[in-house]
């Protein structure tokens, strides 16, 4: 999954924890690269209880990592940024390469 802001692809860290961070934007889990983390205009969802942006989205729920508040996530059809542009085509091209398929 690329950085939602700049599109950079995550690489494996040398050792230890990844410098990339997770967040939730319009009820969709996103990754934020180290460079974009410095920006103050990330437009991430915030917790209605404590105001934190330390949120994760999993199994149809959005959970605040700061206070533990949990709420249902909107369905992907309702989420306004539910997909990364071009990702489906990129995955299809990768599968075609790996499986030796020829587009036609």
C-alpha positions, 0 to 999 in steps of 0.5 A, a space after each residue: 500500500 503506498 503513502 496516501 498523500 505522495 504515493 511513495 511505496 513502503 520498503 522493508 526497514 533495515 531493522 526494528 520498527 517501520 518509520 511508516 505510520 498508519 492512520 484512518 482517512 474517511 474510514 479507510 486505513 492509510 499509510 503515511 510515509 516518514 516525509 509526509 508525517 511532517 506535514 500538518 495538513 494530513 486530513 486524517 480522521 480524528 477520534 470523537 471522544 479524545 480528538 486523537 488521529 492515532 486511529 486504525 480501521 479493521 473488520 468494519 470498525 475504527 478504533 482509537 489507539 489513544 483512548 480505545 473508543 470503537 465505532 463502526 466504519 462506513 462501508 467501502 461504498 460510502 467511504 469517499 476515498 475507498 481506493 487508491 487510483 490506479 492500484 487495481 490496474 497495477 495489481 492486474 499488471 503484476 498478476 499478468 507478469 507473474 502468471 505469464 498472461 498476455 493482455 489481449 
